[in-house]
Amino acid sequence: MQFGSMIESMETIRISEEEAARDFAGILARARAGAEIVIENATSAPVVLRAAEQPRGRPLSESIAIIEARSKARGYEAVMDAEFAADMREIIANRKPRDTSAWD
């Protein structure tokens, strides 16, 4: 991949907006491979593009499947502690809608 005036050092790639537009698929591939891409424009703040960190832990669906498999293997289902169940009911009952006004 050829990027003309691109400066590359220690996995940080600085590139103009025009160059990024010419080969956006290539830029995405470099970011997915671990590079940090700084896309610069003379009139705007630079944009930094990098792969998101992989989420830690396991999805809820996988946790539920594990619990179901263990329950089946043991022949009984796990029961939630009464105090924990009460805490969860209180949390759910007192939930408030998310304020997304700052996102606008």
C-alpha positions as CSV (number, residue, x, y, z in Angstrom):
1,M,0.0,0.0,0.0
2,Q,1.5,3.4,-1.1
3,F,0.5,6.5,0.8
4,G,2.5,9.4,-0.7
5,S,3.3,11.9,2.1
6,M,2.2,9.6,4.9
7,I,4.6,9.6,7.9
8,E,4.7,6.3,9.8
9,S,6.4,5.7,13.1
10,M,5.8,3.3,15.9
11,E,2.4,2.2,14.5
12,T,1.0,5.7,14.3
13,I,0.2,6.7,10.7
14,R,-0.5,10.4,9.9
15,I,-2.4,10.9,6.6
16,S,-4.4,13.6,4.9
17,E,-8.1,13.3,4.6
18,E,-7.8,13.1,0.8
19,E,-5.3,10.2,1.0
20,A,-7.6,8.4,3.5
21,A,-10.5,8.8,1.1
22,R,-8.6,7.2,-1.8
23,D,-7.9,4.0,0.1
24,F,-10.3,3.8,3.1
25,A,-10.4,0.0,3.0
26,G,-6.6,-0.1,3.3
27,I,-6.7,2.4,6.2
28,L,-9.3,0.2,8.0
29,A,-7.1,-2.8,7.4
30,R,-4.1,-1.1,9.0
31,A,-6.2,0.0,12.0
32,R,-7.5,-3.5,12.5
33,A,-3.9,-4.8,12.3
34,G,-3.1,-2.5,15.3
35,A,-2.0,0.8,13.8
36,E,-3.3,4.1,15.0
37,I,-4.3,6.3,12.0
38,V,-4.4,10.1,12.5
39,I,-6.4,11.6,9.6
40,E,-5.6,15.3,9.3
41,N,-7.4,18.2,7.6
42,A,-6.1,21.8,7.5
43,T,-9.4,23.2,8.7
44,S,-10.6,20.7,11.3
45,A,-9.3,18.8,14.3
46,P,-7.6,15.5,13.4
47,V,-9.5,12.3,13.6
48,V,-7.9,9.3,15.3
49,L,-8.9,5.9,14.0
50,R,-7.9,2.7,15.8
51,A,-9.4,-0.7,16.5
52,A,-11.6,-0.9,19.5
53,E,-10.4,-3.0,22.4
54,Q,-11.9,-6.5,22.5
55,P,-14.5,-6.6,25.3
56,R,-13.5,-8.6,28.3
57,G,-15.6,-11.3,29.9
58,R,-18.3,-13.3,28.1
59,P,-21.6,-12.4,26.6
60,L,-24.7,-12.7,28.8
61,S,-26.1,-15.4,26.4
62,E,-23.0,-17.5,27.0
63,S,-23.3,-17.1,30.7
64,I,-27.0,-18.2,30.6
65,A,-26.0,-21.2,28.5
66,I,-23.4,-22.2,31.0
67,I,-25.8,-21.9,33.9
68,E,-28.4,-24.0,32.0
69,A,-25.9,-26.7,31.2
70,R,-24.7,-26.9,34.8
71,S,-28.3,-27.0,36.1
72,K,-29.0,-29.9,33.7
73,A,-25.8,-31.8,34.7
74,R,-26.6,-31.3,38.4
75,G,-30.2,-32.1,38.1
76,Y,-31.4,-28.9,39.9
77,E,-31.4,-25.2,39.2
78,A,-29.4,-22.6,41.1
79,V,-31.6,-20.4,43.2
80,M,-30.9,-16.7,43.7
81,D,-30.1,-15.6,47.2
82,A,-33.2,-13.8,48.7
83,E,-31.2,-10.7,49.7
84,F,-29.6,-10.4,46.2
85,A,-33.0,-10.9,44.6
86,A,-34.5,-8.1,46.7
87,D,-31.6,-5.8,45.7
88,M,-32.1,-6.6,42.0
89,R,-35.9,-5.9,42.3
90,E,-35.1,-2.5,43.9
91,I,-32.6,-1.6,41.2
92,I,-35.0,-2.5,38.4
93,A,-37.9,-0.7,40.1
94,N,-35.9,2.5,40.5
95,R,-34.4,2.6,37.0
96,K,-34.6,5.9,35.3
97,P,-34.5,6.5,31.5
98,R,-31.1,7.3,30.2
99,D,-30.5,11.0,29.6
100,T,-29.1,11.2,26.0
101,S,-29.6,15.0,25.6
102,A,-25.8,15.5,25.9
103,W,-25.3,13.3,22.8
104,D,-27.2,15.7,20.6
